[in-house]
Structures are given as structure tokens and as C-alpha cells.
């Protein structure tokens, strides 16, 4: 079973993450940050990865530690659930349109973390949520999930739509990458012999 549970506790946050890579996109996410919960719901639903996230953070300071640490824990859970990575497709890409916004994601579950971020937001906030935290989440996910991740905004004038298109495009690319390839069952998708 390609499932994992990660618990992470620091002086700033207490995070619990459970995922099932072979799920249906069922989710239950409660971080105390409403907009971020909405984005995690999109990540789960459109990747078909079942996801339960519980977070208690120092929200009296701001949302930064909670959002970043959820990215760390989700990345760690992804690594654990993928195991030796034999039989996965490894690569994924998706260009997602949402009203005025189009965001493209391409990723490689290579074990070599690298984030390319070409996403600008026209506003500093979405409600009370800092738009800078979208990048912080994906940086943490990429670093701790060992993902080479490129996210590019092609169009967009509404910050909410841009952020949501980013999460959904990454979700669709992730779905593609974690799926097992029936033509390569049990085979590591690399000529190096290691990922």
C-alpha cells in the first residue's frame, strides 16, 4: 500500500499528515488557515491523493510557519509513500486554465529538489492570506519531497485564480507522476539504477 503518515512537532507548529497515493481524492484538511485549507483540498481532489492534514501553528504571529511546515510534512509523506519508486511514471505536467488564469506545472520525482517559480500575484493578499506563502509551500514541498518542480504563470489578473490554478496544475502533474505504469511494472524509471 502506497500510504504514509508523518507527524512533525516543533516549537512553532504541530503537524499530522496522512496520504494515500492510490486514493480517490478524499480530503480532510484543517490548518487554521482557511484559504490554505481550500488549496490543500484542491491538491488532494485533483491529484486523487487521499489527504488528511491537521495543523496547529503559531497563527498569532502569522501563517508562515504553518504553511511552510505543512509543505515539509507533505513532502516527507510523499517520499515515504513512494518507497523505492519502482513502476511509477516519475514525470508529470499540466497546463491548467481557471477563468483569467493559466498556470503550467511540470515536475520530476527525481529525488533532486529544485523549484523554478515564475508566478507573480497582482495583490499581496488573498483575503488575509499572504500570496508569498504560495511559493513558500511549494518550496517546502519540492525540497522535502525531492521534486524538481517548475511552475509558470502564463496569464492571470485575479490572485485567487492564479493561486488556485497553481495548486490544481501541480495536483494534476503529481497525479500523472505518482501513477504506476503498467508497461514498466517493478522497473525503476531511470537509467542510473537509482532515484
VEXVO-122878 format. One record per residue (C-alpha): residue number from 1; residue in three letters; x, y, z. Coordinates in Angstrom, 2 decimals, always signed. Layout:
// VEXVO-122878
@i:NUM, aa:Ala, east:X, north:Y, up:Z
...
// end
This chain:
// VEXVO-122878
@i:1, aa:Unk, east:+0.00, north:+0.00, up:+0.00
@i:2, aa:Unk, east:+1.39, north:+3.38, up:-1.02
@i:3, aa:Unk, east:+0.38, north:+5.22, up:+2.13
@i:4, aa:Unk, east:+2.23, north:+7.28, up:+4.70
@i:5, aa:Unk, east:+1.72, north:+9.15, up:+7.94
@i:6, aa:Unk, east:+4.07, north:+11.89, up:+9.13
@i:7, aa:Unk, east:+3.94, north:+13.72, up:+12.42
@i:8, aa:Unk, east:+6.11, north:+16.80, up:+12.84
@i:9, aa:Unk, east:+6.35, north:+18.84, up:+16.03
@i:10, aa:Unk, east:+8.41, north:+21.98, up:+16.56
@i:11, aa:Unk, east:+8.22, north:+24.97, up:+18.89
@i:12, aa:Unk, east:+6.20, north:+26.71, up:+16.13
@i:13, aa:Unk, east:+3.88, north:+24.02, up:+14.76
@i:14, aa:Unk, east:+2.39, north:+20.60, up:+15.33
@i:15, aa:Unk, east:+1.55, north:+18.85, up:+12.05
@i:16, aa:Unk, east:-0.01, north:+15.49, up:+11.22
@i:17, aa:Unk, east:-0.27, north:+14.35, up:+7.59
@i:18, aa:Unk, east:-1.73, north:+11.15, up:+6.17
@i:19, aa:Unk, east:-1.77, north:+10.37, up:+2.45
@i:20, aa:Unk, east:-2.78, north:+7.50, up:+0.18
@i:21, aa:Unk, east:-1.35, north:+7.77, up:-3.32
@i:22, aa:Unk, east:-3.92, north:+5.29, up:-4.67
@i:23, aa:Unk, east:-6.94, north:+7.11, up:-3.32
@i:24, aa:Unk, east:-9.88, north:+8.92, up:-4.87
@i:25, aa:Unk, east:-9.05, north:+12.47, up:-3.83
@i:26, aa:Unk, east:-10.83, north:+12.30, up:-0.47
@i:27, aa:Unk, east:-9.66, north:+15.04, up:+1.87
@i:28, aa:Unk, east:-9.97, north:+16.43, up:+5.37
@i:29, aa:Unk, east:-7.67, north:+19.40, up:+5.91
@i:30, aa:Unk, east:-7.70, north:+21.63, up:+8.97
@i:31, aa:Unk, east:-4.78, north:+24.00, up:+9.42
@i:32, aa:Unk, east:-6.47, north:+27.04, up:+10.92
@i:33, aa:Unk, east:-5.75, north:+28.95, up:+7.69
@i:34, aa:Unk, east:-8.97, north:+28.95, up:+5.66
@i:35, aa:Unk, east:-7.60, north:+29.79, up:+2.23
@i:36, aa:Unk, east:-4.76, north:+27.31, up:+2.64
@i:37, aa:Unk, east:-7.22, north:+24.55, up:+3.60
@i:38, aa:Unk, east:-9.08, north:+25.34, up:+0.37
@i:39, aa:Unk, east:-5.83, north:+24.97, up:-1.61
@i:40, aa:Unk, east:-4.93, north:+21.67, up:+0.11
@i:41, aa:Unk, east:-8.43, north:+20.40, up:-0.73
@i:42, aa:Unk, east:-7.73, north:+21.21, up:-4.40
@i:43, aa:Unk, east:-4.34, north:+19.48, up:-4.24
@i:44, aa:Unk, east:-5.97, north:+16.32, up:-2.94
@i:45, aa:Unk, east:-9.04, north:+16.31, up:-5.16
@i:46, aa:Unk, east:-7.20, north:+16.87, up:-8.43
@i:47, aa:Unk, east:-4.24, north:+14.57, up:-7.70
@i:48, aa:Unk, east:-6.58, north:+11.79, up:-6.47
@i:49, aa:Unk, east:-4.29, north:+11.50, up:-3.45
@i:50, aa:Unk, east:-6.34, north:+10.99, up:-0.29
@i:51, aa:Unk, east:-5.10, north:+13.56, up:+2.21
@i:52, aa:Unk, east:-5.70, north:+14.37, up:+5.84
@i:53, aa:Unk, east:-3.79, north:+17.32, up:+7.29
@i:54, aa:Unk, east:-4.09, north:+18.59, up:+10.84
@i:55, aa:Unk, east:-2.03, north:+21.58, up:+11.90
@i:56, aa:Unk, east:-1.73, north:+23.71, up:+15.00
@i:57, aa:Unk, east:+0.59, north:+26.62, up:+14.48
@i:58, aa:Unk, east:+1.62, north:+29.99, up:+15.84
@i:59, aa:Unk, east:-1.07, north:+31.81, up:+13.89
@i:60, aa:Unk, east:-0.94, north:+34.67, up:+16.41
@i:61, aa:Unk, east:+2.36, north:+35.56, up:+14.69
@i:62, aa:Unk, east:+1.31, north:+34.84, up:+11.11
@i:63, aa:Unk, east:+0.51, north:+31.91, up:+8.77
@i:64, aa:Unk, east:+4.08, north:+31.39, up:+7.53
@i:65, aa:Unk, east:+5.27, north:+28.58, up:+9.80
@i:66, aa:Unk, east:+2.03, north:+26.63, up:+9.45
@i:67, aa:Unk, east:+2.01, north:+26.77, up:+5.64
@i:68, aa:Unk, east:+5.71, north:+26.00, up:+5.27
@i:69, aa:Unk, east:+5.69, north:+23.15, up:+7.78
@i:70, aa:Unk, east:+2.68, north:+21.56, up:+6.09
@i:71, aa:Unk, east:+4.71, north:+21.61, up:+2.86
@i:72, aa:Unk, east:+7.62, north:+19.95, up:+4.66
@i:73, aa:Unk, east:+5.42, north:+17.22, up:+6.14
@i:74, aa:Unk, east:+3.57, north:+16.58, up:+2.87
@i:75, aa:Unk, east:+6.89, north:+16.28, up:+1.03
@i:76, aa:Unk, east:+8.15, north:+13.79, up:+3.62
@i:77, aa:Unk, east:+4.91, north:+11.80, up:+3.40
@i:78, aa:Unk, east:+5.20, north:+11.68, up:-0.38
@i:79, aa:Unk, east:+8.75, north:+10.28, up:-0.20
@i:80, aa:Unk, east:+7.66, north:+7.64, up:+2.33
@i:81, aa:Unk, east:+4.58, north:+6.61, up:+0.33
@i:82, aa:Unk, east:+6.53, north:+6.34, up:-2.94
@i:83, aa:Unk, east:+9.03, north:+3.92, up:-1.40
@i:84, aa:Unk, east:+11.59, north:+2.72, up:-3.95
@i:85, aa:Unk, east:+9.67, north:+4.43, up:-6.81
@i:86, aa:Unk, east:+9.69, north:+1.31, up:-8.95
@i:87, aa:Unk, east:+6.93, north:+1.30, up:-11.55
@i:88, aa:Unk, east:+5.93, north:+4.96, up:-11.27
@i:89, aa:Unk, east:+5.69, north:+7.26, up:-14.26
@i:90, aa:Unk, east:+8.01, north:+9.76, up:-12.46
@i:91, aa:Unk, east:+7.24, north:+12.78, up:-14.66
@i:92, aa:Unk, east:+4.11, north:+14.89, up:-14.83
@i:93, aa:Unk, east:+2.98, north:+18.11, up:-16.46
@i:94, aa:Unk, east:-0.25, north:+20.06, up:-16.80
@i:95, aa:Unk, east:-1.39, north:+23.43, up:-18.10
@i:96, aa:Unk, east:-4.50, north:+24.45, up:-16.18
@i:97, aa:Unk, east:-6.92, north:+27.22, up:-17.10
@i:98, aa:Unk, east:-9.11, north:+28.81, up:-14.45
@i:99, aa:Unk, east:-11.07, north:+31.79, up:-15.73
@i:100, aa:Unk, east:-8.49, north:+34.55, up:-16.37
@i:101, aa:Unk, east:-5.58, north:+32.48, up:-15.06
@i:102, aa:Unk, east:-3.47, north:+29.82, up:-16.72
@i:103, aa:Unk, east:-0.70, north:+28.14, up:-14.76
@i:104, aa:Unk, east:+1.56, north:+25.39, up:-16.05
@i:105, aa:Unk, east:+3.33, north:+22.85, up:-13.84
@i:106, aa:Unk, east:+5.98, north:+20.32, up:-14.79
@i:107, aa:Unk, east:+7.65, north:+18.02, up:-12.29
@i:108, aa:Unk, east:+10.06, north:+15.14, up:-11.87
@i:109, aa:Unk, east:+10.07, north:+12.87, up:-8.81
@i:110, aa:Unk, east:+13.83, north:+12.64, up:-9.24
@i:111, aa:Unk, east:+14.95, north:+12.93, up:-5.63
@i:112, aa:Unk, east:+16.71, north:+16.15, up:-6.67
@i:113, aa:Unk, east:+14.76, north:+19.09, up:-5.25
@i:114, aa:Unk, east:+14.64, north:+22.24, up:-7.34
@i:115, aa:Unk, east:+11.94, north:+24.86, up:-7.64
@i:116, aa:Unk, east:+11.54, north:+27.16, up:-10.62
@i:117, aa:Unk, east:+8.88, north:+29.74, up:-9.71
@i:118, aa:Unk, east:+7.61, north:+32.13, up:-12.36
@i:119, aa:Unk, east:+4.38, north:+33.21, up:-10.69
@i:120, aa:Unk, east:+3.56, north:+36.82, up:-9.89
@i:121, aa:Unk, east:+0.48, north:+37.91, up:-7.98
@i:122, aa:Unk, east:-1.19, north:+41.27, up:-8.61
@i:123, aa:Unk, east:-2.04, north:+41.60, up:-4.90
@i:124, aa:Unk, east:-0.11, north:+40.91, up:-1.71
@i:125, aa:Unk, east:-3.11, north:+39.26, up:-0.04
@i:126, aa:Unk, east:-5.97, north:+36.91, up:-0.86
@i:127, aa:Unk, east:-8.32, north:+37.86, up:+1.93
@i:128, aa:Unk, east:-5.97, north:+37.69, up:+4.93
@i:129, aa:Unk, east:-3.63, north:+35.15, up:+3.26
@i:130, aa:Unk, east:-0.20, north:+36.37, up:+2.13
@i:131, aa:Unk, east:+0.35, north:+35.43, up:-1.53
@i:132, aa:Unk, east:+4.09, north:+34.98, up:-0.78
@i:133, aa:Unk, east:+3.13, north:+31.84, up:+1.13
@i:134, aa:Unk, east:+2.10, north:+30.02, up:-2.05
@i:135, aa:Unk, east:+5.75, north:+29.93, up:-3.12
@i:136, aa:Unk, east:+6.85, north:+29.01, up:+0.42
@i:137, aa:Unk, east:+4.55, north:+25.99, up:+0.38
@i:138, aa:Unk, east:+5.82, north:+24.73, up:-2.97
@i:139, aa:Unk, east:+9.45, north:+25.36, up:-1.98
@i:140, aa:Unk, east:+8.98, north:+23.20, up:+1.13
@i:141, aa:Unk, east:+7.10, north:+20.50, up:-0.82
@i:142, aa:Unk, east:+9.79, north:+20.41, up:-3.51
@i:143, aa:Unk, east:+12.69, north:+20.35, up:-1.05
@i:144, aa:Unk, east:+11.34, north:+17.67, up:+1.28
@i:145, aa:Unk, east:+9.61, north:+15.66, up:-1.44
@i:146, aa:Unk, east:+12.73, north:+15.52, up:-3.62
@i:147, aa:Unk, east:+10.81, north:+17.07, up:-6.51
@i:148, aa:Unk, east:+12.13, north:+19.08, up:-9.41
@i:149, aa:Unk, east:+9.17, north:+21.43, up:-9.79
@i:150, aa:Unk, east:+8.59, north:+24.16, up:-12.36
@i:151, aa:Unk, east:+5.53, north:+26.40, up:-12.01
@i:152, aa:Unk, east:+4.85, north:+29.11, up:-14.59
@i:153, aa:Unk, east:+2.01, north:+31.61, up:-14.73
@i:154, aa:Unk, east:+1.05, north:+32.19, up:-18.35
@i:155, aa:Unk, east:-1.88, north:+34.55, up:-17.66
@i:156, aa:Unk, east:-3.85, north:+35.88, up:-14.75
@i:157, aa:Unk, east:-5.28, north:+39.03, up:-13.22
@i:158, aa:Unk, east:-7.02, north:+37.61, up:-10.14
@i:159, aa:Unk, east:-4.75, north:+36.45, up:-7.31
@i:160, aa:Unk, east:-7.21, north:+33.83, up:-6.04
@i:161, aa:Unk, east:-7.50, north:+32.29, up:-9.51
@i:162, aa:Unk, east:-3.72, north:+32.31, up:-10.01
@i:163, aa:Unk, east:-3.06, north:+30.57, up:-6.68
@i:164, aa:Unk, east:-5.79, north:+28.02, up:-7.22
@i:165, aa:Unk, east:-4.61, north:+27.31, up:-10.77
@i:166, aa:Unk, east:-1.10, north:+26.73, up:-9.37
@i:167, aa:Unk, east:-2.31, north:+24.19, up:-6.82
@i:168, aa:Unk, east:-4.55, north:+22.44, up:-9.33
@i:169, aa:Unk, east:-1.89, north:+22.26, up:-12.06
@i:170, aa:Unk, east:+0.63, north:+20.80, up:-9.61
@i:171, aa:Unk, east:-2.04, north:+18.34, up:-8.44
@i:172, aa:Unk, east:-2.72, north:+17.14, up:-11.99
@i:173, aa:Unk, east:+1.01, north:+16.82, up:-12.72
@i:174, aa:Unk, east:+1.54, north:+14.96, up:-9.44
@i:175, aa:Unk, east:-1.29, north:+12.57, up:-10.27
@i:176, aa:Unk, east:+0.44, north:+11.72, up:-13.54
@i:177, aa:Unk, east:+3.87, north:+11.28, up:-11.92
@i:178, aa:Unk, east:+2.87, north:+9.02, up:-9.00
@i:179, aa:Unk, east:+0.71, north:+6.71, up:-11.09
@i:180, aa:Unk, east:+2.05, north:+3.26, up:-11.80
@i:181, aa:Unk, east:+2.92, north:+2.49, up:-15.41
@i:182, aa:Unk, east:+1.54, north:-0.92, up:-16.46
@i:183, aa:Unk, east:+4.26, north:-1.18, up:-19.13
@i:184, aa:Unk, east:+7.02, north:-0.71, up:-16.55
@i:185, aa:Unk, east:+5.77, north:-2.61, up:-13.51
@i:186, aa:Unk, east:+8.54, north:-3.02, up:-10.94
@i:187, aa:Unk, east:+11.02, north:-1.10, up:-13.06
@i:188, aa:Unk, east:+12.82, north:+1.97, up:-11.75
@i:189, aa:Unk, east:+12.22, north:+4.86, up:-14.19
@i:190, aa:Unk, east:+15.90, north:+5.76, up:-14.51
@i:191, aa:Unk, east:+18.97, north:+4.52, up:-16.40
@i:192, aa:Unk, east:+21.09, north:+5.28, up:-13.30
@i:193, aa:Unk, east:+19.63, north:+2.45, up:-11.29
@i:194, aa:Unk, east:+18.68, north:+4.84, up:-8.50
@i:195, aa:Unk, east:+16.38, north:+7.79, up:-7.86
// end
